[in-house]
Amino acid sequence: MPFMFSNNSREQRKLDSKARRAATRAGYSIVKSKVRPGGYRLLDPQRHMIIAGDQFDLSAGDVLRLIASLGDYRKRPGGRILKPPA
């Protein structure tokens, strides 16, 4: 019998991917902790700054909510306009 992932694990992976895509689309990047499971850090790649989660204390859901509240970095004054991924 092949190994089956639990539905919870699959849903978590979907949420992780959604958070990563949302961050990329908004001009941010996220880093996942290798030590703390499910912990993320939100980064501003243009300024090389940590926006939130300096202790990797953000969940994927937190990342999505934070990006929604911050808005699109590329549309803010001083934000660099990035080409959409091809």
N, C-alpha and C positions, 0 to 999 in steps of 0.2 A: 504494500500500500504506500503510495507516494506521500511525502510530507505535505501537510496542508497548513497554511497559515490561518490563524484565527481571524475572524472577521474584524476584531478590534485592531489587530496588527495591520491589516489591509487598510482600514479606515484611517489609522494613524499615518501610514505612509502617504495616503492621498492628501491628508491635511498638511503634511510636511511639504509635499510637492507644490501644493496650492500656495503655501506661504512663500516658498522660494520663488515661484513664478511671479507672485504679486510684488515681492520686493524688487525683483529684476525689472519688471515693467515700470515701477515707480522710480527707478534710478538708484535704488539701495541694494545692498547685498546682505545676506545673513550667513552666519557661521554657526554650525551645529557643534555642540560640545562633544568631545570624545569620551569624557569622563562622566558627565552628568546626562543621563538619558532624557531626551526630549528637551534639553536646554538650548536656547538660541541666544545669539547676540545680533543686533541690527547695526549695520555699519553704513556710513556715508563714504563711498569709495573716492569721491572727488576730493574731499577734505581729509581723508584718512582718520575719521573720528568715529568713536562709538556713540551711536544715537541712544541706544537703550540696551539693557541686559548685560552690563559689564561683568556680572558674575554668572553669566549664562542662565539667568533666572526667568527668561521668557519662554512660554510654550508657543507652539505653532499658531494657536488661536490668538494669543497675545500679539504675535507679530502681525497677523492679519488686521486686528483691531487697531493697532498702532499705525500701520501704514494707511488705513482708511482715515484716521484722524489727522495724520500729517499731510496727506495729499501727495501729489506727484512732485517730486524733487525737481524734475526737469522743467516744470512750469513756474517755479519760483524765481524771483529776481536773483540773478547771480548763478542760478543753476545752469549747468551746461546742457544744451539740447543734444540728446542722444538719438541716433538713428534706431528705429525699431528693428528687432532681430529679423533676419531674412528667413 
